Amino acid sequence: MKVLLQALLVSGALLLAYESQAQTQPVAPRHAGATPRPRPKTAGVMAKDGFTMTNGKVSVTEQGLTSPLAQDRKLVNGTVVTANGQVTSGSGTTEQMKEGDLVSLTGRLTTKREMIEADSLRKLTDYDLKHPGKRKEMEKAREKAEKAKEKLEQEKEKHKAKAGK
């Protein structure tokens, strides 16, 4: 009986030690989570930070929020952007923004054509990374089809010339 009592005491002490150890490990609290604020929606395209000419008006986008430019703004490098779209660089050269042009917040003027070309090159690079060698294969197949078409037309001309004699 004495041994049984000692065994119960030892097992109770071990159980207590185990329980106290288990309680010292913190349990991560469950957060119900706050719903994030909805972001302002754009027309499918994320606007870059800077000044853009749209519909004959200059608008400024900063940190994703776009608003019309009400007064002239002087940028870090000394460039001044006016509300009517004139961009005067720090050196004194003046340019007029055209529809779709972008002036970055650092004062760099990028035309719409330059943006389209850069986007096209980026898309081609992305495609090449995703499908290596695919564009070359497609170009070869297109050239082969053109040669076959030219050869067929030449044969038709020969056939007409023979039939005409």
C-alpha positions in Angstrom: 0.0 0.0 0.0 2.9 2.3 0.8 4.4 1.7 -2.6 1.1 2.3 -4.3 0.7 5.6 -2.5 4.3 6.7 -3.4 3.6 5.7 -7.1 0.4 7.8 -7.1 2.2 10.8 -5.6 5.1 10.5 -8.1 2.7 10.2 -11.0 0.7 13.1 -9.7 3.8 15.2 -9.4 4.8 14.3 -13.0 1.4 15.1 -14.3 1.4 18.5 -12.6 4.9 19.2 -14.0 3.7 18.2 -17.5 0.6 20.4 -17.2 2.5 23.4 -16.0 5.0 23.0 -18.8 2.2 22.8 -21.4 0.7 26.0 -20.1 3.9 27.9 -20.4 3.9 27.6 -24.2 1.9 30.5 -25.6 -0.9 29.8 -27.9 -1.3 32.2 -30.8 -4.4 34.2 -30.3 -7.0 33.9 -33.1 -7.8 37.2 -34.7 -11.2 37.6 -36.3 -9.4 40.0 -38.6 -10.4 43.5 -39.5 -11.6 43.8 -43.0 -9.2 45.8 -45.1 -10.2 49.1 -46.5 -11.3 48.7 -50.2 -8.7 50.2 -52.6 -9.9 52.7 -55.1 -10.8 51.0 -58.4 -9.3 52.0 -61.6 -10.5 51.2 -65.1 -8.5 47.9 -65.2 -5.1 49.6 -65.4 -3.1 50.6 -62.4 -2.0 54.2 -62.8 1.6 55.1 -62.3 2.6 57.8 -60.0 3.1 61.1 -61.8 1.3 63.6 -64.0 -0.8 62.4 -67.0 -2.6 64.2 -69.7 -6.1 62.8 -70.2 -8.9 64.4 -72.1 -6.9 67.7 -72.3 -6.5 67.9 -68.5 -3.5 67.1 -66.3 -4.1 64.8 -63.4 -1.6 63.8 -60.7 -1.4 60.3 -59.3 0.4 59.8 -55.9 0.4 56.5 -54.1 -2.4 55.2 -56.3 -4.8 58.1 -55.7 -5.5 60.3 -58.8 -6.8 63.9 -58.6 -6.8 66.8 -61.1 -3.9 69.2 -61.0 -5.3 72.5 -59.8 -2.1 74.6 -59.6 1.5 74.4 -60.9 3.8 71.9 -59.2 7.5 72.1 -58.8 9.2 68.7 -58.6 12.4 67.6 -56.8 14.7 68.2 -59.7 13.3 71.7 -60.5 10.9 70.6 -63.2 7.6 72.6 -63.1 4.4 71.0 -64.4 1.5 73.4 -65.1 -2.2 72.7 -65.0 -2.4 73.2 -68.8 0.3 70.5 -69.5 3.4 72.6 -70.0 6.5 70.9 -68.6 9.5 73.2 -67.9 12.7 71.4 -66.9 15.2 72.7 -64.5 17.5 73.7 -67.4 14.7 75.8 -68.9 13.5 73.7 -71.8 9.7 73.7 -72.2 7.6 70.9 -73.7 3.8 70.5 -74.0 2.3 67.3 -72.8 0.2 65.4 -75.4 -2.7 63.0 -74.7 -1.5 60.0 -72.7 1.9 61.4 -71.9 3.3 60.8 -68.4 5.7 63.0 -66.3 7.1 61.0 -63.4 7.4 62.5 -60.0 11.1 62.8 -60.7 10.5 65.0 -63.7 11.0 62.5 -66.6 8.6 63.0 -69.5 7.5 59.7 -71.2 5.4 59.8 -74.3 2.5 57.4 -74.8 4.4 55.8 -77.7 7.4 55.1 -75.5 5.1 53.5 -72.9 3.5 51.3 -75.5 6.8 50.2 -76.9 8.2 49.4 -73.4 5.0 47.5 -72.6 5.3 45.5 -75.8 8.9 44.6 -75.1 8.0 43.6 -71.6 5.3 41.3 -72.9 7.6 39.7 -75.4 10.2 39.2 -72.7 7.6 37.6 -70.4 6.4 35.4 -73.2 10.0 34.3 -74.1 10.6 33.4 -70.4 7.4 31.4 -70.2 7.8 29.7 -73.6 11.5 29.5 -74.5 12.0 29.1 -78.3 8.3 29.3 -79.1 8.5 32.6 -81.0 11.4 31.3 -83.2 9.4 28.2 -84.0 6.3 30.3 -84.9 8.5 32.6 -87.1 10.0 29.6 -89.0 6.5 28.1 -89.5 5.2 31.5 -90.8 8.2 31.7 -93.3 7.6 28.1 -94.4 3.9 28.9 -95.0 4.8 32.0 -97.0 7.3 30.1 -99.2 4.7 27.3 -99.8 2.1 30.0 -100.8 4.6 31.7 -103.2 5.4 28.3 -104.8 1.7 27.5 -105.2 1.2 30.9 -106.9 4.1 30.3 -109.2 2.8 26.9 -110.2 -0.6 28.4 -110.9 1.0 31.0 -113.2 3.0 28.3 -115.0 -0.2 26.3 -115.4 -2.1 29.3 -116.8 0.8 30.1 -119.2 0.7 26.5 -120.4 -3.0 26.6 -120.9 -2.8 29.9 -122.7 -0.4 28.6 -125.4 
